[in-house]
Amino acid sequence: MKSMIRSMSMVLIALFAISASASAHNWAPNGPVKLLIGFAAGGGADTQARLIAQDIEEAVGWEIIPEQITGKGGLNLAMALKDEPQDGTVIGMVATETLGYNLRAADVGVGPNDFTAIATTAGFQMGIVAKSDMGWKDFGDVVDAAKSGRAIRFGTMSPRLSDLAYLLGKAQGIELNIVEVKGGKAVMNGVNGGDMDLGFMAGIQAKGVAAGDLVNLASALSVPLKQTPNAPLMKDYGLEFNSDGYFVFIGPGGMDKEVRDTWIAAISNAVKKEGSRSNGMISKAFGGPTVISGDTLQAQIVKEFEDAGRLMAVASQ
């Protein structure tokens, strides 16, 4: 009798699992999906987005058509996306900074709740990086060099990072010559070419650090860098702000919860599946996938939007 009850229980559990799985995948796009990509073609972020699209196509059979919309720190994409249909057939990939600092700074009467936060894929491994032959071991050595009279050229690739560099120097009582360029690759090229002494890099420095050509002088995150966990944090140098951020998929505001959740599952499965193209690339370039999704992610982006106002106010003083 006990054996029969156990068998019936197992059958019921199996039927429940099948039912739950089926209900989780009731929605499917009624045609090709347009994936808007807010990053330059051929870069790491663009490659990541396209690999995720390929993995999803292979897993569930949807047709996903990538389309580049770049410029203004992702805002060109956001403005194009917000008025698209809410039916899940148009989504976009940007950085969380797009809906945080950049949207706040633009002051265009649009906020993060005008978009549907779907899921992040990976966090930025943002470090303050210099060439090893500079002889600096951490950012404290940069401070010492500046106080001894050396002019320090600090590369950044966004207004938010420029604010952080300014406040970091201010906290240490030094003045940094901030050089804002377009993209992390431009910062790395500037550092390697000697046009900058150091700069922010968001994972692109991994190969150079591994080879010993570059050094992470500090983590620009609220947590240690995965590649060099012993590098100090910016808060160790008196800066209360950080550059935490993620690659994120978003949709127009008001997307149906079932549509959103189906996209969450598709994206999460793609980036977390060992052996998938996107998992391999994300693991190598960004230290592995980080998936934050749904309501939790929406609240986090709203907070970043609010924190951006405080950062801009402090940096303007």
Long-range contacts (C-beta under 8 A, 24 or more apart in sequence): 24-261, 24-262, 24-265, 25-60, 25-262, 25-265, 26-258, 26-262, 27-88, 27-256, 27-258, 27-259, 27-262, 28-60, 28-62, 28-262, 29-62, 29-87, 29-88, 29-89, 30-87, 30-89, 31-63, 31-89, 32-63, 32-64, 32-65, 32-89, 33-62, 33-63, 33-64, 33-65, 33-88, 33-89, 33-90, 33-91, 34-65, 34-67, 34-84, 34-89, 34-90, 34-91, 35-64, 35-65, 35-66, 35-67, 35-91, 35-92, 35-93, 36-67, 36-68, 36-69, 36-77, 36-80, 36-81, 36-90, 36-91, 36-92, 36-93, 37-66, 37-67, 37-68, 37-69, 37-70, 37-77, 37-92, 37-93, 38-69, 38-70, 38-74, 38-76, 38-77, 38-78, 38-92, 38-93, 38-94, 38-95, 38-98, 39-68, 39-70, 39-93, 40-68, 40-70, 40-183, 41-68, 43-183, 43-185, 44-203, 44-204, 44-281, 44-285, 45-93, 45-95, 45-247, 47-281, 48-121, 48-122, 48-247, 48-278, 48-281, 48-282, 48-285, 49-93, 49-247, 51-276, 51-277, 51-278, 51-281, 52-121, 52-267, 52-270, 52-271, 52-278, 54-277, 54-278, 55-270, 55-271, 55-273, 55-276, 55-277, 55-278, 56-266, 56-267, 56-270, 59-266, 59-269, 59-270, 60-266, 62-266, 72-102, 72-106, 73-97, 73-98, 73-102, 73-158, 73-159, 74-98, 74-99, 74-102, 75-102, 75-103, 75-106, 78-103, 78-110, 78-115, 78-250, 79-108, 79-110, 81-115, 81-250, 81-251, 81-252, 82-110, 82-114, 82-115, 82-252, 82-253, 83-252, 84-252, 85-252, 86-116, 86-251, 86-252, 86-253, 86-254, 86-255, 86-256, 86-259, 87-256, 87-259, 88-251, 88-255, 88-256, 88-259, 88-260, 88-262, 88-263, 90-251, 90-252, 91-118, 91-249, 91-250, 91-251, 91-263, 92-249, 92-250, 92-251, 93-121, 93-247, 93-248, 93-249, 93-250, 94-247, 94-248, 94-250, 95-124, 95-245, 95-246, 95-247, 95-248, 96-120, 96-245, 96-246, 96-248, 96-300, 96-301, 96-304, 97-158, 97-160, 97-245, 97-304, 99-248, 99-250, 99-301, 99-304, 99-305, 100-160, 100-245, 100-301, 100-304, 100-305, 100-307, 100-308, 101-158, 101-159, 101-160, 101-304, 101-308, 101-311, 101-312, 102-158, 102-159, 102-160, 103-305, 104-305, 104-308, 104-309, 104-312, 105-159, 105-308, 105-312, 111-302, 111-305, 112-298, 112-301, 112-302, 112-304, 112-305, 113-253, 113-298, 113-302, 114-253, 115-250, 115-251, 115-252, 115-253, 116-250, 116-251, 116-252, 116-253, 116-254, 116-255, 116-260, 116-298, 117-248, 117-250, 117-293, 117-294, 117-297, 117-298, 117-300, 117-301, 118-248, 118-249, 118-250, 118-251, 118-255, 118-260, 118-263, 118-264, 118-267, 118-293, 118-294, 118-297, 119-248, 119-249, 119-263, 119-264, 119-267, 119-268, 119-291, 119-292, 119-293, 119-294, 119-297, 120-246, 120-247, 120-248, 120-249, 120-290, 120-291, 120-292, 120-293, 120-297, 121-246, 121-247, 121-248, 121-249, 121-267, 121-271, 121-278, 121-282, 121-289, 121-290, 121-291, 122-246, 122-247, 122-271, 122-282, 122-285, 122-286, 122-287, 122-288, 122-289, 122-290, 123-221, 123-244, 123-245, 123-246, 123-286, 123-287, 123-290, 124-202, 124-203, 124-221, 124-243, 124-244, 124-245, 124-246, 124-247, 124-286, 125-202, 125-203, 125-206, 125-221, 125-225, 125-226, 125-227, 125-286, 125-287, 126-200, 126-201, 126-202, 126-203, 126-219, 126-220, 126-221, 126-243, 126-245, 127-200, 127-201, 127-202, 127-205, 127-216, 127-217, 127-218, 127-219, 127-220, 127-225, 127-228, 127-231, 128-198, 128-199, 128-200, 128-216, 128-217, 128-218, 128-219, 128-220, 128-234, 129-188, 129-191, 129-198, 129-199, 129-200, 129-201, 129-205, 129-208, 129-209, 129-214, 129-215, 129-216, 129-217, 130-191, 130-197, 130-198, 130-199, 130-214, 130-215, 130-217, 131-191, 131-192, 131-213, 131-214, 131-215, 132-212, 132-213, 132-214, 132-215, 134-197, 134-198, 134-215, 136-198, 136-215, 136-217, 137-215, 137-217, 138-217, 138-218, 138-231, 138-232, 139-168, 139-217, 139-218, 139-232, 139-234, 139-237, 140-232, 140-237, 141-217, 142-197, 142-198, 142-217, 143-172, 143-174, 143-237, 146-172, 146-174, 146-175, 146-176, 147-173, 147-174, 151-177, 152-176, 152-177, 152-197, 152-198, 153-177, 153-179, 153-195, 153-196, 153-197, 153-198, 154-178, 154-179, 154-196, 154-197, 154-198, 154-199, 155-179, 155-180, 155-181, 155-186, 155-187, 155-190, 155-191, 155-196, 155-198, 155-199, 155-200, 156-180, 156-181, 156-187, 156-199, 156-200, 157-181, 157-182, 157-183, 157-184, 157-186, 157-187, 157-200, 160-243, 160-308, 160-311, 161-200, 161-220, 161-243, 163-241, 163-311, 163-312, 163-315, 164-200, 164-220, 164-234, 164-239, 164-241, 164-242, 164-243, 164-311, 165-200, 166-315, 167-239, 167-241, 167-314, 167-315, 168-234, 168-237, 168-239, 171-237, 171-238, 171-239, 172-237, 172-238, 200-243, 202-243, 202-245, 203-285, 203-286, 203-287, 204-285, 206-284, 206-285, 226-287, 226-288, 227-287, 241-307, 241-311, 241-314, 246-290, 246-292, 248-297, 248-301, 260-294, 261-294, 264-293, 264-294, 267-291, 268-293
